Amino acid sequence: MLRIFHGTKFDFLKLNKVAAGAAVVVVLGALASMLVLGMRYSIEFTGGTLVQVEFTTAPDVTALRGALATAGVPDAEITSFGSPTEFTIRAQDAAAVETQAAGAEGVATRIEAGLQAFAPGAHTVVRTEAVGPRVGEELSRNAMIAVLISLCITLAYLAWRFETRLGAAAVAATAFGVFGVLTLIKILDLEISLTVIAGLLTVIGYSLNDTIIIFDRVRENLLKLKKTPLYDVLNISINETLPRSVLTHGTTLSATLALLLLGGEVIRPFAIVMTFGVLVGTFGSMVVAPSLLVWIEQKYPRAAAASGAKA
């Protein structure tokens, strides 16, 4: 069997100050971006119309926007979609969304009329998505419920699986991964879509699984190494699970990078979320969670008699 990084003695907790600083910056940055600047949501949540169109030659975007305004779609958002000849056109302003309450296809029809006036016979509509405001509200509610349910199940599982302090550290590491991904989403100005939500839920499960594997080894070693300081037990446990972590994260990253580079624009947001989620989740489970556990132990030391109890 292939063994990588077998028998290592790295001091991962030496990075505890870096972990604390990174956690604070990531969490505060994500909260500030969401509360102050807001996030950019796709038409699936806001309601609106999206048309993906491919031209035979690179168009004049200003002239295209004028043609759409003439056709009755003012303030359309026009974005390059992977090549100079391919664009997405979105109508998400309040007036357009209100219009969709009576028929979501109406805005798409006007967009296509504007395209026909701008480049007759020199464009191809690749796809059209139209979501009314009521549907958008329902999707927003369901996405929030899905995230909350996943977090509640996570907390319940950790409460049953681990001692309170280990569970708290695992939750903090998972939250660090989620906030880290949200910060990246804001920096890259990615839309919050159903695909991105799916990526976030996957990151939660992936990060949690990695932390649980490490903490399972911590629990075993706490029983075997009763006289060993927690700092050393954590380092031993992380090093013992390092070969498995390297192989798991390496294969996962190879898959997500393949999607990122070759999967196309539609799947790219999911690939970005997953790729960065694996990286930040690994840091969270191997550095942030153990560092937090050491801090909790220093702040609220367990009784000597309980040092070998169930962790």
C-alpha positions, -999 to +999 in steps of 0.1 A: +000+000+000+013+035-009+022+054+022+029+091+020+041+113+049+042+082+071+058+087+105+060+125+103+064+148+133+053+182+121+042+207+147+009+219+132-001+237+163+029+260+159+006+279+135-020+285+162-015+323+161-017+323+123-049+302+126-064+326+151-056+356+129-069+339+097-101+328+114-109+363+127-101+380+094-121+355+074-152+356+096-152+394+100-146+399+063-174+376+053-198+391+078-189+427+067-193+418+030-227+402+035-241+428+059-226+460+045-219+454+008-244+426+003-241+396-020-250+392-057-278+368-062-288+350-094-322+352-110-331+320-093-335+340-061-343+375-072-365+367-101-356+379-136-346+367-171-313+354-183-305+349-220-272+333-231-263+343-266-234+336-290-225+360-318-206+352-349-183+381-343-175+401-311-203+427-307-203+463-297-216+460-262-228+497-260-247+493-292-262+460-280-273+476-248-290+504-268-308+479-290-321+461-259-333+494-244-351+502-276-368+468-275-381+475-240-354+461-218-335+490-202-306+486-178-299+451-189-268+435-174-245+422-202-216+400-191-190+382-211-194+344-208-160+328-214-152+342-249-154+376-268-184+364-288-205+348-260-225+369-235-252+366-209-280+392-208-299+396-175-330+416-167-331+419-129-343+454-123-375+459-103-397+469-133-387+438-153-393+415-124-427+430-118-435+425-154-426+388-150-454+383-125-478+383-154-456+361-176-419+354-172-415+347-209-424+383-219-390+398-210-372+370-228-392+377-259-383+414-258-346+405-253-347+382-283-364+410-303-336+434-294-310+408-304-327+403-338-327+440-344-291+443-334-276+413-352-302+396-375-290+361-384-256+367-367-264+353-332-276+321-316-296+320-283-279+292-264-303+291-234-330+312-218-340+312-181-369+331-167-380+330-130-408+350-116-406+368-082-427+343-064-406+314-076-375+333-066-388+338-031-397+301-027-362+291-039-346+315-014-367+301+014-359+265+005-322+272+001-321+288+036-340+259+051-316+234+034-286+252+049-302+254+084-312+218+084-277+207+074-262+228+102-287+215+128-280+179+118-243+186+120-246+201+155-267+171+167-242+146+153-213+163+170-231+166+203-236+128+202-202+119+188-179+140+208-174+157+241-186+193+241-152+209+236-143+187+207-177+193+191-173+231+195-139+231+179-153+210+150-182+234+145-158+263+145-136+247+119-166+240+097-178+276+101-143+288+092-145+269+059-180+282+051-171+318+058-138+315+039-157+304+008-182+332+013-153+357+014-139+343-018-174+345-034-175+382-026-140+389-037-146+372-071-182+387-073-197+353-079-235+351-080-252+331-052-270+305-073-284+271-066-251+257-079-231+277-054-255+267-026-249+231-035-211+237-034-214+253+001-234+223+014-208+200+000-180+220+016-198+217+050-199+180+047-164+176+034-148+199+061-168+182+088-158+147+077-121+157+077-124+172+112-142+141+126-115+117+113-088+137+130-108+141+163-116+104+163-078+098+164-075+124+191-101+106+212-082+073+208-049+089+217-063+106+247-072+072+261-038+057+252-016+087+261-032+098+294-001+115+307+008+133+274-001+170+272-031+178+249-008+199+226+013+168+219-017+145+216-032+167+189+001+169+169+005+132+171-031+126+159-028+150+130+005+134+119-010+099+121-039+109+099-017+130+075-012+102+049-049+097+046-055+135+044-029+140+017-044+112-005-080+123+001-074+160-005-052+153-035-077+132-053-105+156-045-085+186-057-076+168-089-113+163-096-124+199-087-095+214-107-105+193-137-140+208-134-126+243-129-104+241-160-125+220-184-160+220-171-172+252-188-188+284-174-220+268-161-202+244-137-173+268-130-189+285-099-194+251-083-158+241-091-144+273-076-164+269-044-153+232-041-116+239-049-113+267-024-135+249+001-112+219+001-082+241+007-097+262+034-115+232+050-082+213+052-065+243+070-096+245+093-096+209+103-058+205+107-049+239+122-079+260+133-099+232+151-069+218+171-057+253+179-091+262+192-092+230+212-059+239+229-073+274+237-104+259+252-083+235+273-062+264+286-093+285+293-114+257+308-090+228+318-107+195+323-104+177+356-073+154+359-095+125+364-114+131+332-083+134+310-088+098+298-126+100+296-147+098+264-136+126+241 
